[in-house]
Amino acid sequence: MSGDMLFRGPSDLHTHSRVSDGTESPSQLVREAAASGLGAVALTDHDSTAGWHEAAGEAQKQNITFIPGMEFSTRVGYKSVHLLAYLFDPTSAELVAETARIRESRLKRAESIVRRIGADYALDWDDVLAQTTPGATVGRPHIADALVARGHVPTRSDAFTGILHPRNGYYMPHYAPDPLRAVSLVRSAGGVPVIAHPATRGRDAMVDEESLRKLVDAGLFGLELEHRENTADGKVRLRELADTFGLVLTGSSDYHGAGKPNRLGENTTPDAVVQAIIDEGTGSQPVYPVASDEKLSG
């Protein structure tokens, strides 16, 4: 581990902007992060790095550290497993191709869902596009926002517990690679993979130990422990697994702006763990505050 840390905590390593399903631009998100007292923030939009440049520039203005990241969609059967990836090379050909395939599948899935909903509710594709920004990874949250705008539900959360819930028959899956391939792609691109919120359904619904061992062998670096949706018994199991496999444990908000109740900095990652992630990543580098850059060059 590096002797002197060039960043300061607290650090929130899981946030989303309008590039995917957040409600703020990357620069707005970074300003909110600084205003909330964070010293470092990672932007982890779904299957996209399009917000990195804007976020990095604003982070220097706000005198906080920006850590490049992404939330990589993966799937085991019908179960979605999200992988946080940090400090990878955003130009890696294999990774770029895979995330483009995911985004295209998300788009087609969203169009199909809207057609299904439109048969029962006043909703069309233009309503959804009105809730996105150019180049955004279109997904179900944008459909939820369109349902809110149309007056069918009061909030995005209500859309997910109501109309968009799988029990209502509108849900469709999108393409995503299996977690083992995703971990391998991230590592090949010099990145650091951490499973996002692995215990939202409790310890019995988590990735089984044999599968986790394979992910660790492929390069998995950590588990997101402190997340508002991880259950208490699930957190106990995550600690056990981290001890067994020598994984780091992170904590984050999973902030989406007004799209979720999650607040920036409600969970954070210890400085030593953040530094371990920085030391491990070789595909890209954090963007440090100007003062730290001057210290480094001096």
C-alpha positions in Angstrom: 0.0 0.0 0.0 1.2 3.5 -0.8 2.7 5.4 2.1 1.0 8.8 1.7 -2.7 8.9 0.7 -3.3 11.5 -1.9 -7.0 11.6 -1.2 -9.1 12.3 1.9 -12.2 10.6 3.1 -15.0 10.0 3.6 -15.4 8.1 0.3 -18.6 7.1 -1.4 -17.8 4.5 -4.1 -21.2 3.9 -5.6 -23.2 6.7 -7.3 -25.2 7.2 -10.5 -25.7 10.2 -12.7 -28.0 10.9 -15.7 -25.6 9.0 -17.8 -27.5 5.9 -16.5 -30.4 6.1 -14.1 -29.6 9.0 -11.8 -31.3 12.3 -11.9 -28.3 14.7 -11.9 -25.5 15.4 -14.3 -22.1 14.1 -13.4 -21.0 17.6 -12.4 -24.1 18.2 -10.3 -23.5 14.9 -8.6 -19.9 15.8 -7.8 -21.0 19.2 -6.4 -23.5 17.5 -4.2 -20.8 15.1 -3.0 -18.6 17.9 -2.0 -21.4 19.8 -0.3 -22.3 16.7 1.7 -18.8 16.5 3.1 -17.3 13.7 1.0 -13.6 13.8 0.2 -13.8 11.3 -2.6 -16.5 9.9 -4.8 -16.7 7.3 -7.5 -19.1 7.6 -10.4 -20.5 4.1 -11.3 -23.1 4.5 -13.9 -24.6 1.3 -15.4 -22.5 -0.1 -18.2 -21.1 3.3 -19.1 -18.0 5.5 -18.6 -19.5 8.5 -20.5 -19.7 10.6 -17.4 -16.1 10.3 -16.3 -14.6 13.3 -18.0 -17.3 15.7 -16.8 -17.2 14.3 -13.2 -13.4 14.5 -13.1 -13.3 18.1 -14.1 -15.8 19.1 -11.5 -14.1 17.1 -8.8 -10.9 19.2 -9.3 -13.0 22.4 -9.1 -14.6 21.1 -5.9 -11.2 20.0 -4.4 -12.3 16.3 -4.0 -11.0 13.1 -5.4 -12.7 11.4 -8.3 -12.5 7.6 -8.7 -13.5 6.3 -12.1 -15.9 3.4 -11.9 -18.9 1.6 -13.5 -21.6 -0.7 -12.4 -21.4 -3.7 -14.7 -24.6 -5.7 -15.3 -24.2 -9.5 -15.0 -26.6 -12.3 -14.7 -26.8 -15.8 -13.3 -29.9 -17.4 -14.8 -32.7 -15.1 -14.0 -30.8 -13.5 -11.1 -29.2 -10.1 -11.7 -25.7 -9.7 -10.1 -24.2 -6.2 -10.3 -20.4 -5.7 -10.3 -18.8 -2.5 -9.3 -15.6 -1.9 -11.4 -13.0 0.7 -10.5 -10.0 2.1 -12.3 -10.2 0.0 -15.4 -9.1 1.1 -18.9 -12.2 2.6 -20.6 -10.8 1.9 -24.0 -10.4 -1.9 -23.5 -11.8 -3.3 -26.7 -13.5 -6.4 -25.1 -15.0 -4.4 -22.3 -16.3 -1.7 -24.6 -17.9 -4.3 -26.8 -19.5 -6.1 -24.0 -21.0 -3.0 -22.3 -22.2 -1.7 -25.7 -24.0 -5.0 -26.2 -25.6 -4.7 -22.7 -26.8 -1.1 -23.4 -28.3 -2.1 -26.7 -30.1 -5.0 -25.1 -31.3 -2.6 -22.3 -32.7 -0.3 -25.0 -34.6 -3.0 -26.9 -35.9 -4.4 -23.6 -37.1 -1.0 -22.5 -38.9 -0.5 -25.8 -40.6 -3.9 -25.5 -41.7 -3.1 -21.9 -43.1 0.2 -23.0 -45.1 -1.4 -25.7 -46.5 -3.9 -23.2 -47.4 -1.2 -20.7 -48.8 1.0 -23.5 -51.5 -1.6 -24.2 -52.9 -0.9 -20.7 -51.8 2.6 -19.8 -51.3 5.9 -21.6 -47.5 5.6 -22.2 -45.3 5.6 -25.3 -41.6 5.7 -26.2 -41.5 9.4 -26.5 -42.6 9.7 -22.9 -39.5 7.6 -21.9 -37.1 9.5 -24.1 -38.3 12.7 -22.4 -36.8 11.4 -19.2 -33.4 10.7 -20.6 -30.4 12.7 -21.7 -28.5 12.0 -25.0 -26.3 8.9 -24.7 -27.8 7.7 -21.5 -28.1 4.0 -20.7 -31.9 3.7 -21.0 -33.5 1.4 -18.5 -36.5 0.7 -16.3 -35.9 3.7 -14.1 -36.6 6.0 -17.1 -39.8 4.1 -17.7 -40.7 4.6 -14.1 -40.0 8.4 -14.4 -42.3 8.4 -17.5 -45.0 6.7 -15.5 -44.6 9.4 -12.8 -44.7 12.2 -15.5 -47.9 10.7 -16.9 -49.5 10.6 -13.5 -49.9 6.9 -13.3 -47.8 6.6 -10.1 -46.6 9.3 -7.6 -42.9 8.3 -7.4 -40.3 6.1 -9.1 -40.3 3.8 -6.1 -44.1 3.4 -6.5 -43.6 2.5 -10.1 -41.2 -0.3 -9.2 -43.4 -1.7 -6.5 -46.5 -1.4 -8.7 -46.7 -1.3 -12.5 -43.1 -2.4 -13.1 -43.1 -5.2 -10.6 -42.5 -8.6 -12.3 -45.8 -9.9 -11.0 -47.7 -7.5 -13.3 -46.3 -9.2 -16.4 -44.5 -6.3 -18.1 -41.0 -7.3 -17.0 -38.5 -8.6 -19.5 -34.8 -9.5 -18.9 -31.9 -7.9 -20.9 -28.7 -9.5 -21.9 -25.8 -9.5 -19.4 -22.7 -11.7 -19.2 -22.2 -14.1 -16.3 -20.2 -12.6 -13.3 -17.2 -14.7 -14.0 -16.8 -13.3 -17.5 -17.3 -9.7 -16.1 -14.7 -10.1 -13.4 -12.2 -11.4 -16.0 -13.0 -8.5 -18.4 -12.5 -6.0 -15.6 -9.2 -7.5 -14.5 -8.0 -7.7 -18.1 -8.6 -4.0 -18.4 -6.6 -3.3 -15.3 -9.7 -2.8 -13.1 -10.7 -3.7 -9.6 -14.0 -5.7 -9.3 -16.3 -5.6 -6.2 -19.8 -7.2 -6.0 -22.5 -4.6 -5.4 -25.1 -5.0 -2.6 -24.8 -8.8 -2.6 -27.1 -9.4 0.4 -30.3 -7.5 -0.5 -32.3 -10.7 -0.2 -30.5 -12.1 2.8 -27.8 -14.6 3.4 -29.6 -17.6 1.8 -30.1 -15.8 -1.6 -26.5 -14.7 -2.0 -23.9 -16.0 -4.4 -23.0 -19.5 -3.1 -19.5 -20.2 -1.7 -18.4 -22.4 -4.6 -19.3 -19.7 -7.2 -17.7 -17.0 -5.1 -14.5 -19.0 -4.9 -14.4 -19.1 -8.7 -14.9 -15.3 -8.8 -12.1 -14.8 -6.3 -9.8 -17.0 -8.4 -10.7 -14.8 -11.4 -9.8 -11.7 -9.5 -12.7 -10.5 -7.4 -11.4 -8.0 -5.0 -14.2 -7.2 -2.6 -17.9 -7.1 -1.5 -20.1 -4.1 -0.9 -21.0 -4.6 2.8 -22.5 -1.3 4.0 -25.5 -0.7 1.7 -28.9 0.2 2.9 -30.5 -2.8 1.1 -28.2 -5.5 2.5 -30.0 -7.4 5.2 -28.6 -7.7 8.7 -28.1 -11.5 8.4 -26.6 -11.0 5.0 -24.0 -8.6 6.3 -23.0 -11.2 8.9 -22.4 -13.7 6.0 -20.6 -11.2 3.9 -18.1 -10.7 6.8 -17.6 -14.4 7.0 -17.0 -14.7 3.3 -14.6 -11.8 3.3 -12.6 -13.4 6.0 -12.6 -16.8 4.2 -11.5 -15.4 0.8 -9.4 -12.3 1.9 -11.8 -9.8 0.3 -12.1 -6.1 1.1 -15.4 -4.8 2.3 -16.7 -1.5 1.0 -19.6 0.8 1.9 -21.5 3.2 -0.4 -24.8 5.0 -0.9 -25.8 3.9 -4.3 -27.0 7.5 -4.8 -29.4 8.2 -7.7 -30.3 11.8 -6.9 -34.0 12.2 -6.6 -34.5 8.7 -8.2 -34.0 6.9 -4.8 -34.1 7.9 -1.1 -30.4 7.0 -0.8 -28.3 9.9 0.3 -24.6 10.7 -0.5 -22.3 9.5 2.2 -24.9 7.5 4.1 -22.4 4.7 3.9 -18.7 5.1 3.2 -15.6 3.0 2.6 -12.7 3.1 5.1 -9.6 5.1 3.8 -7.4 2.0 3.9 -9.8 0.0 1.7 -10.0 2.9 -0.8 -6.2 3.1 -0.9 -6.0 -0.7 -1.5 -8.4 -0.3 -4.4 -6.3 2.5 -5.8 -3.1 0.5 -5.4 -4.7 -2.4 -7.2 -6.1 -0.6 -10.2 -3.8 -0.1 -13.2 -6.2 0.7 -16.0 -6.9 4.3 -15.1 -6.1 6.6 -12.2 -8.0 8.7 -9.7 -8.2 12.4 -10.3 -6.9 14.1 -7.2 -7.5 17.6 -6.0 -5.1 20.2 -7.4 -3.4 20.6 -4.0 -2.6 16.9 -4.0 -1.2 17.0 -7.6 1.1 19.9 -6.6 2.3 17.8 -3.6 2.9 14.9 -5.9 5.0 16.9 -8.4 6.9 18.7 -5.6 
